[in-house]
Each structure stands twice: as structure tokens, then as C-alpha cells.
Amino acid sequence: MTDPLLARPAFRRYWSAQTVSLLGDQVTVLAMPLLAVLAIGAGPAEMGCLTAAALLPNLFFSLPAGAWVDRRAHKRRLMIAADLGRAVLLVAVPVLWWAGALTLDLLYLVAFGTGTLSVLFEVAHSSLFASLVARPDYVRANSLVNGSRAMSFVAGPGVGGLLVQVFTAPFALLADVLTFLASAAFLRRMRVAERPVAPGQAAGMAAGMAAGMRFVMRSPVLRAILLGATTLNLFNYVFAALFVLYATTSLHVAPGTLGLIIGAGAVGGLLGAVVAGPVSRRIGIGPALIVGLVVFPAPLILVPLAGGSKTAVLTMLYAAEFVSALGVMLLDITAGSIQTAATPDHKLAVVAGFKRTVNYGIRPIGALLGGWLGTAIGVRPALWVATVGALLGVLWALFSPLRTMRELPAGEPEPALCAAPAVG
């Protein structure tokens, strides 16, 4: 049965834009590191730098971008501009490769540029989502969007791996170019009454950034989500920087096979998107988030544990991807819904920006740490550090109001400037 939200033209086009763009992103997630490894000969340190280049804009630009976007009335137009800009940057990769001019430094620049535009897109997306979706529908709407994300995990890596084998990695990136163009077209056709800029939002960006940071750090709920996810992501990006290298060089998995295993394992994400709502209703949305903080990282321990026959290795990789993908969806759907519900409308972008600054900003640090650890102690021992360390993130949520939260929180009051930080 079709969800009633998809019967609304504005939400359907928003969802379609997200769906097509997410599919292309998953092609690039596999094609870009394979390009670096197979066409340019990148090693562990270079792989860490490439991953970091795409993620550093989250550290540098998320908070100012959020404060700036909150002061703009037309978030949809900003998202369209970000889509078109990313398409232009990715087109440059196959052109440079064909001309024999592609280097790791240029690949770093493309990754940094697309990462910067992704920051703009995502902080604007937070406000547009709240304009489109009524509060009681937050979990359902997030389940639909994250269901598309899960489907992209299923189809994208497999398509990406096959495109790399058939057309080579540079030309596989053209698939993402087409999806950015399609996303921009869907967003352009949307009609939505965006929420007006609140009085006082014309204040300086510095004041807006400070207010957003204060709000998150004084909220025991938002603070716990932020610190838990940040801890998890630090170690998960140690893992991400080394996974493709380890799978292809140590486990001897072919690119096409790796893409298919990742894609097939991501069926777990579809299951996670389906069960997030029922699980949240049964055990409470806070405990469901805590479950996600465990189920996301724990199965990845199977990757450094993998060994034995080829069948055993592929089975363990598949199991790791399947269960981890389920955990990702459960975590993202519950965390996104709680964050939107707990944040005032006029702070949605800056709160999202602060979250990306800390949570996403830690990712390049994790990627660089992964490259260093892979070089210093070996790739497999570094993966053990990454997979075990990621489980520490759940401790922040266990000692917070999330442990007993049954329903979405009411919007949290904004504390006075002289208020003491909340403890929870």
C-alpha cells in the first residue's frame, strides 16, 4: 500500500529527489576509492586523505552554513544550486582522466568541492523537511527517506562495482552526475510554503552560530545524540578509510563482487527502515535509538574476523553489511525524528549545521587516523581498533533521558543566556 505522504505532490517530489540522488551517491562511494586504488595506485595514507578531503567541509563549513541558511527564505533554491554544482565537479573527473591529467591532488580537490556543496544541501534540507512534514509524521517521513537510502545501499554499490569493471571508475562517476541533475529537476518542480525567517534571524551569523551551539549543548537529549553519534563516527571512519583496501588487497575480493556483497547486505537497511516505526512504538523512541547505536557498529567486527574459505569470507562480509545496515537505519530514523521534534523551527538549520560540524567533522579525523593506524600497525589490527571502539558511542545515550523516552519530545525551551548547562 502506498504511504499517504507520497500522495502529496510536494513530498513525493522531495522524496524522489532524495531517492535518485542517494542512488548516485552510492555509486560514487565505491567508484571514487576504487579509482584511487586501481587507477592511481593509492595506499593506506592516500586513502585516508581522500576520505578526509570529502569530509573536511563538514568541519569547516557546517555551522556557518547552518546559520546562513536559517537567515534565507528559499532553502529549496539553495539545494538546487548545490545539486548542479556537484554535477559540474564530478563531470571534471572523467574529463581529466581521459586527458591523462588526473592526479590524486585533483581528486582531493573534487572530493573537497563536492563535500562543501553537500554541506549546503544537507543543512537546507533540515528546514525544508519541517516545512513539508507535520510533526506526527516525522518518523514515517524519515522512514520513507531512509528507506530510499537503504535501497540505494542495495542497488548503488552493485551498480557501481559493475560500472567500474565495464566502463572504468572515472566514467562510473557519470551516473552520479545524472542523479544530481535529476534531483535538481524534481526540486525545481516542488511547490512548498517555506517557513518565513523568524524575527531576529537577521542578527549576525556569529550570534546565530553561538545560539545554535548553546541550544544543543544545554539539551540533555540533543547533546547525548550528538556525542554518541560522534564517538561512533570517529571509529567508523577509521574503518571506512581502510575497508575497500582491506577487502580488495587482503581478502582478495574483486571490485564487482565487493559491490554486490555490499549491495546485497544493505537489504538489512530496507528492513531497518520498515521496522523503525514499529520498534519505536513498542519499546520507545529513545530505547530504539540506543539499540541502533549498538546494532550499527557491532556486526562490523566480522570484517577483521573474516578468514577461511572464499565462501566463509564472503558470508561474513555479507552478514556484517546486512546487520549493520539495519542498525544504521534504526539509528538515523530515530535520531533525525527526535532532533527535528526537539528543535525550534528557526534553529533547524543551525542545529543541523552544528551537528554536522561535530559529528561529521570528526569523520576526516577518523579517516586520517585510519590511514595512520593502517600504516603504523597494519590494516587488520586497525580494523579491530575501529570496530570495537565504535561501540563506545552507546554509553552517551545510556546515561541520558533517551533511556526512558517513549514518545517524540516536545520542542525544548530555549534557556536564558545565564542558565547553567543541563546535566543528563
PyMOL commands that set and color helices and strands:
alter all, ss='L'
color gray80, all
select helices_A, chain A and resi 4-7+9-39+44-70+75-98+104-132+135-167+169-172+174-189+205-218+220-250+255-265+267-283+285-295+298-305+310-342+345-360+362-376+379-398+401-404
alter helices_A, ss='H'
color red, helices_A
deselect
rebuild
show_as cartoon
